[in-house]
Amino acid sequence: MLSRRALLLTISGSAALMAVHSPGIAQEAKLPVVASFSIVGDVVQNIGGDRIALTTLVQPGSDAHVYTPTPADAKAVTSARLVVANGLKFEGWINRLMQASASKAALVEAAAGVKGRVEKDAHGHGAKDKHGHNHGGLDPHAWQSVANMRLYVANIRDGLIAADPSGKAIYEANAIRYLTELDTLEEEIKAAVARIPADRRKVITSHDAFGYFEQAYGITFVAPRGVSTESEASARDVARIIQQIRREKIPAVFIENISDQRLIQQIAAETGARIGGTLYSDALSKPEGPAPTYIRMMRHNIRTIAQALQPTS
């Protein structure tokens, strides 16, 4: 018969073995990752999967152009080993946040390698600031092209591998799976555009967020504001667009999920163009909405556009 001391040693040994072999008891710590805003966050989560603990700073439905970081954001960045931002100067606040929080995390710009689109004015020239100076600002909304998103995936995958080499096989497998989903998405977008009559492939949105979509898929987007929602539409710009809608018989105008609806409603009322629906430009919807992931956002947008641009008779 075992002595009490021997019995305790046996129980302790069994508990130690269970701690080593039982899932959920002694798991490897997840890689702490911060994403700047919801669209990038969704892609990071798809590639990182269960190996990462993700914090997304700018939440679904919020505008990263005008975001002000919080103390909680600084804490998250301080604790992170990897920070993923869009780049192309989309998040003007991200470098300041990392410096202020004394973060030692690696910073990955998801849009690195994208051929940047230069913001244009109504006449196709480099956009000017309020003083009339040509600033030639880059359009940061590169995710609006699925081809660009493939670069995002590669940059995020490589950033995760550099921060967590032991997860290399998982990150690579998740990236391959996600790239296959992107291939299917792009085929759907191209097929939907092909069904829209060529003379109706022109729409009005709140700000110039769909330039990469235009370049990739052949739908013309016209907006009274530039690539940032911080800029204000001038009366002259609004009047120009109203004239263009009337002259070219543009069939639909679209509300953006992050923008004030009143400007588009005014343009619709003055031109008779119908409001074709809501497009998601710079942020995902909340989980219960129609665009809670990047792929569902792009699918929602092209379906909304295609439906609005079809002839009514």
N, C-alpha and C positions, 0 to 999 in steps of 0.2 A: 504494500500500500504506500502511495506517494506521501512524503511528508508535506506539511503546509508550504514550506519554502520551495520544495521541488514543484508543487502544484502551481504556485505563483509564477515561477520561472517558466513553466510550460505555457501558462496563459499569456504571459508577456511575450514569449516568443511567437505564439500564434497570432497575436495582435500585430506584431511587427511584420510578419509575413503578409497578413491581410492588407496592411498599409502599403506594402510594396506592390502587391499584385491586384488589388481591387481598384477598378476604375472610379475616378471621382474623389479618391481619398488623398492621393499624392500626385496630382496632375502637375505637369509643367505649367509655369505661370504664363499667362497670355501676354503677347506683345502689346504694350500700350501705344496706340496710334491715334493721332488727331487729324481729322480732315477739316478743311476750311469751311466748306458749305455742302449742302445736301446732295447735289449731283455728284461731286467728287466722292463724297462719303459713301454713296451707294456703290460706286465702282470699287472703292477700296474694300468694302465689306464683301463684295462678290469674290474678290481675289484673295483676301485674307482669310475669309471663312471663320472657322472656330479657333484658329490660332491667334486671333487678335482681339483686343478689347478696344473698340472704336469709340471715340468721342467726336461728334460733329459740332462745330461751333455755330455756324449760321443754319438754323433749323429750317425744315420745309416751310414754304410760304413766306420766308423772310428774304430781304434784299441785301446781298453781300456788298453791293456797290456802296451803300451808305451805313454799313454795320459799324457799331462801336463795341469793341471787345469788353468783356466783363471780368471782374476778379476771378470768377470760376473758370473762365477761359484761360487766364494766365496760369492758374493752378494746373489745369489739364495739360497745357503746353510744357510746363515745368516737369511734369511727370512722364511725358511722352518720350519714346525712343525714336519715333518717326513722325514727322508732320508732313501732310500732303496738301498742297495748295494747287489751284489751277495754274497760276502764273499769268504771263502776258499782262501784268499789272492790274489784274482783276481785283485782287485783294490788296489794296494799297496799305492796309493796316497790319498785314501778317508779319513783316520783318520787324516792325516796331514792337509788336506783341512778343515775338521771340526774344528780342533784346531786353525788353522790360522784365520778362520773366526769367532771364538768365538761363534759358533752355539750352541743353546740350544735345537736343534731338537733331537728327539729320532732316533737312528740308528737301522734299522732292517736289518739283514743279511738273504737274501731270501733263501740261501742254508743251513741254520741252520738245523741240524738233518740229513743231507745227509750223507750216509756212504761214506767217501772220498776215492777216488781211488788214490793210490800212483803211481807216475810217474815211469815208467820202462824203462830200456835201451833195446837194441836190443836182449839181451840174457835173458830178464825177471827178471833182478836184479834191485835193487834200483838204480835210475839214479845218476850219479856222476857229480860233477861240474868240471871246467877246471883244478882244482888241484888234481882231482882224489878222492875227498872226497864224501862219500855217504850222500846225503842231503835228500833223501826220500821225495821230494816235493809233496804236494797234487795237484792233477789235479783239477783245479777250474771249468772246463766246465761241471758242473753237469746237466745243462739244456738240454744236449743232450739225456737224458733219460726222457721220459714222466712221468715215475713213480716219478722221482725226482722233476719234475715240479709240481706235486701235493703237495709236501712239500712246494715249493715256494709259491703256492697259499695260503696255510694255514698260512704261516708266514706273508705274505703280508696282508691277510685279518685281522689277529689278530693285526698287527701293525696299520692298519687303524682304527680299532675299538678302540684301546687304545688311539689313538690321537683324535678321533672324535666319542665318545660313542653314540651320538644321531643318527649317520648313521649306526648303527650296523645291522639293518634289511636289509638295502640296500646292504651293503658290503657282508653280508652272502648270500643274493639272487644272487648277481653277481658272487660270488665264486662258488656257486652250478651250475649256468649256464655254467661257464667256465670249471669246472671239467667235465661236461657232454661232452663238445666239445673236451676235452683232451682224454676222453674215446674213442670217435669216431676216433680221430687221431691215437691213439695207435693201434687200430684194423687195420687201413689202413696200418700202417708201418709193422706190423707183417705179414699181408697178402701179401704185396709186397715182403718182404724178402723171404717168403715161395715159391714164384714163381721163385726165382733166384736159379739156380743149385748150390748145396752145394759146389762143387769144384771150383766155380767161385766167392765165397763170400769173396773176398780179394781185397783191393784197396790201392792206394798210395795217401796221401795228403801232404800238405806243412808242417804242424806242428801237434803235438799230441793233437788234439782238440776233437777227436771223441771216446775216450776211454770208456766213459759211454754209448755211442751208441753201441759200440762193445759188452760190457758186457750185455746190455739189449736185443739186437736183433740178435747177432750172425754173424755180418759182421766184418772181421778183417781189421783194419786200420794200415798202416805202414807209418811212417813219418820220414824224415831226421832230423827234429828239435823236441825239447821237447815241453812241455806244454805251454811255453811262446814264443811269437814271438820275444822277445828280444834276445833269444839264436840264435847262428849261426850254420848252418849245417857244419860239418867238411867234408873235402874231403873223409875221411875214411867212414863216415856215408853215403855219397852219393854213393860211390863205392859199399858199402855193399848192398844198396837198388837196385842198378842197377843189381848186381849179383842175388839178390833175385827175381827180376822181371823176369829175363831170366830163372832162375832155375825153378820157380814155374809157369811160364807163366801167370803172373798177367795181366789181359786184359786191365786195364784202370788206368790212373792217373788223379787226379782232382786238379784243381786250386781252391784256397780259395779266397773269396772276399776281405779279409784284407791283403793278402800276395802278395809279389812280384812274378809275374808269371814266371820269368826267370828260376828259379831252376826246377820247374816242367816241363817247356818246354825243358830244357836240358835233364832231365831224360827220357822224352818221346822220344826225338830225338835219344838218345843213345840205347834205348831198343826196339823201335818200338811199345811200348804200346801207345794206342791212348788216347788223352785227352778227358775224358768223360764229361767234362762240369765244371761248377763252383758250388762249395758248399759254403753255408753260415755257418760259424763256430762261430765267436765271435761277429757278428753284423748283424743287419737286413739290407735289401736293402732300398733304398729310396722308397717313396710311389708308384712311377711308376714302380718299379722293381718287380721281381718275388717273393720276400720274405719280404714284408713290415710288417708282423706280425710274432710272434713266430710260430703259427700254420701253416701259409703259408710257413714259412722257413723250418720247419720240413717236410712238405708235398713236397715242391720243392726238398729238399735234397734226400729223399728216392726215388722219381720218377726219379731223375737224375741218382742216383746210379743204380737203378734197370734196367733202360734202357741201361746203359753203360755195365752192366755185363751180359746181355743176350747174348747167342751164336749168332753169325752173320749168321750162316747157319742152 
